[in-house]
């Protein structure tokens, strides 16, 4: 009987030993770039949220910085110029009064609002220049307390 022997085949590695390190280093560089972009983007878009008391305590350090202020609205101070679309009003919290100037369309609920969240920058002149405003509606829009039935 004759036996047939299978030929011996040499196995070659397709990736050299140094190639693994190249992929590892390349992956680390890509992860580093992604982390850097994420951190710098977050820092540039972060907006501080302050109450009126906190704004007055930090007044010198927040001038021309993007901030968000939440405070009760003084309804008697609302002034609107139709031609320039300029809205002026005051936020009042305790003894602190903050004048606000906003250019744009007045929200429908402005005259009924209890408080306002204004986003913008505090000017060196002490006026808050809002780029957006959000009027918080009165409590009639809140859900009823449990146990009270409306009919």
C-alpha positions as CSV (number, residue, x, y, z in Angstrom):
1,X,0.0,0.0,0.0
2,X,1.1,3.3,-0.8
3,X,0.5,6.2,1.5
4,X,-0.1,9.7,0.4
5,X,1.5,12.4,2.6
6,X,0.0,15.8,2.8
7,X,2.4,18.6,1.9
8,X,3.7,20.7,4.7
9,X,2.5,24.4,4.5
10,X,4.3,27.1,6.3
11,X,2.0,29.5,8.1
12,X,2.8,33.2,7.7
13,X,1.6,35.9,10.0
14,X,-0.4,38.5,8.2
15,X,0.3,41.3,10.7
16,X,3.8,41.9,11.8
17,X,4.6,42.3,15.5
18,X,5.1,46.1,15.0
19,X,1.7,46.4,13.2
20,X,-0.2,45.7,16.4
21,X,1.5,48.6,18.2
22,X,0.6,50.9,15.2
23,X,-3.1,50.1,15.6
24,X,-2.9,50.5,19.4
25,X,-1.2,53.9,19.2
26,X,-3.5,55.1,16.4
27,X,-6.6,54.1,18.5
28,X,-5.2,56.0,21.5
29,X,-4.6,59.1,19.4
30,X,-8.2,59.0,18.0
31,X,-9.6,58.6,21.5
32,X,-7.5,61.5,22.7
33,X,-8.8,63.8,20.0
34,X,-12.4,62.8,20.7
35,X,-11.9,63.6,24.4
36,X,-10.3,66.9,23.7
37,X,-13.0,68.0,21.3
38,X,-15.7,67.0,23.8
39,X,-14.2,68.8,26.7
40,X,-13.5,72.1,24.8
41,X,-17.0,72.1,23.2
42,X,-18.6,71.6,26.6
43,X,-16.6,74.4,28.2
44,X,-17.5,76.9,25.4
45,X,-21.2,76.1,25.6
46,X,-21.7,75.9,29.3
47,X,-24.0,78.5,30.8
48,X,-24.2,79.2,34.5
49,X,-27.7,79.2,36.1
50,X,-28.0,81.8,38.9
51,X,-30.7,83.3,41.1
52,X,-30.8,87.1,41.4
53,X,-29.2,86.9,44.8
54,X,-26.3,84.8,43.4
55,X,-25.9,87.2,40.4
56,X,-25.6,90.2,42.7
57,X,-23.0,88.3,44.9
58,X,-20.9,87.5,41.8
59,X,-21.6,90.7,39.8
60,X,-17.9,91.6,39.1
61,X,-16.9,88.1,37.9
62,X,-19.8,87.5,35.5
63,X,-19.8,90.6,33.4
64,X,-20.0,89.7,29.7
65,X,-20.1,86.0,30.5
66,X,-23.0,83.9,29.2
67,X,-25.4,83.2,32.2
68,X,-29.0,82.3,32.9
69,X,-30.9,84.2,35.6
70,X,-34.1,83.1,37.2
71,X,-36.1,85.6,39.3
72,X,-39.7,86.8,39.9
73,X,-41.0,89.3,37.3
74,X,-42.0,92.9,38.3
75,X,-45.1,93.2,36.0
76,X,-45.4,96.9,36.6
77,X,-42.0,97.5,35.0
78,X,-42.8,95.9,31.6
79,X,-42.2,98.3,28.7
80,X,-42.3,97.3,25.0
81,X,-41.3,99.3,21.9
82,X,-43.2,98.0,18.9
83,X,-40.8,99.7,16.4
84,X,-37.5,98.3,17.7
85,X,-39.0,95.2,19.3
86,X,-37.3,96.1,22.5
87,X,-38.7,94.7,25.7
88,X,-37.6,96.2,29.1
89,X,-38.5,94.8,32.5
90,X,-37.2,94.3,36.0
91,X,-36.5,91.1,37.9
92,X,-37.0,91.5,41.6
93,X,-36.0,89.2,44.4
94,X,-36.0,90.6,47.9
95,X,-34.1,93.9,47.9
96,X,-32.4,93.1,44.6
97,X,-33.7,94.6,41.3
98,X,-32.2,93.7,38.0
99,X,-33.1,95.6,34.8
100,X,-33.3,93.4,31.7
101,X,-33.4,94.4,28.0
102,X,-34.5,91.9,25.4
103,X,-34.8,92.4,21.6
104,X,-37.4,90.2,20.0
105,X,-41.0,89.1,20.0
106,X,-42.7,89.3,23.4
107,X,-43.9,86.0,24.8
108,X,-47.7,85.7,24.9
109,X,-47.7,85.0,28.7
110,X,-45.4,87.9,29.6
111,X,-48.2,89.9,31.4
112,X,-49.3,86.8,33.3
113,X,-45.9,85.4,34.1
114,X,-44.8,84.9,37.7
115,X,-41.1,84.6,37.0
116,X,-38.7,84.7,34.1
117,X,-35.6,82.8,33.1
118,X,-33.4,85.1,31.1
119,X,-30.3,83.9,29.2
120,X,-27.7,86.4,28.1
121,X,-24.9,88.6,29.4
122,X,-24.6,91.2,32.2
123,X,-23.3,94.4,30.8
124,X,-20.7,96.6,32.5
125,X,-23.6,99.2,32.9
126,X,-25.4,96.8,35.2
127,X,-28.2,95.9,32.7
128,X,-28.8,92.3,31.8
129,X,-29.0,91.9,28.0
130,X,-31.1,88.8,27.3
131,X,-30.8,86.8,24.1
132,X,-33.7,84.5,25.1
133,X,-36.3,84.7,27.8
134,X,-38.6,82.0,29.1
135,X,-41.7,83.1,31.1
136,X,-42.8,80.7,33.8
137,X,-46.6,80.5,33.8
138,X,-48.8,81.0,36.8
139,X,-50.0,78.0,38.9
140,X,-53.2,77.6,37.0
141,X,-51.3,75.4,34.5
142,X,-50.1,73.1,37.3
143,X,-51.9,69.8,37.9
144,X,-54.5,69.7,40.7
145,X,-53.6,68.4,44.1
146,X,-54.6,64.8,44.8
147,X,-58.1,64.5,46.4
148,X,-59.5,67.7,44.8
149,X,-62.1,66.9,42.1
150,X,-62.9,69.4,39.3
151,X,-66.4,69.3,37.9
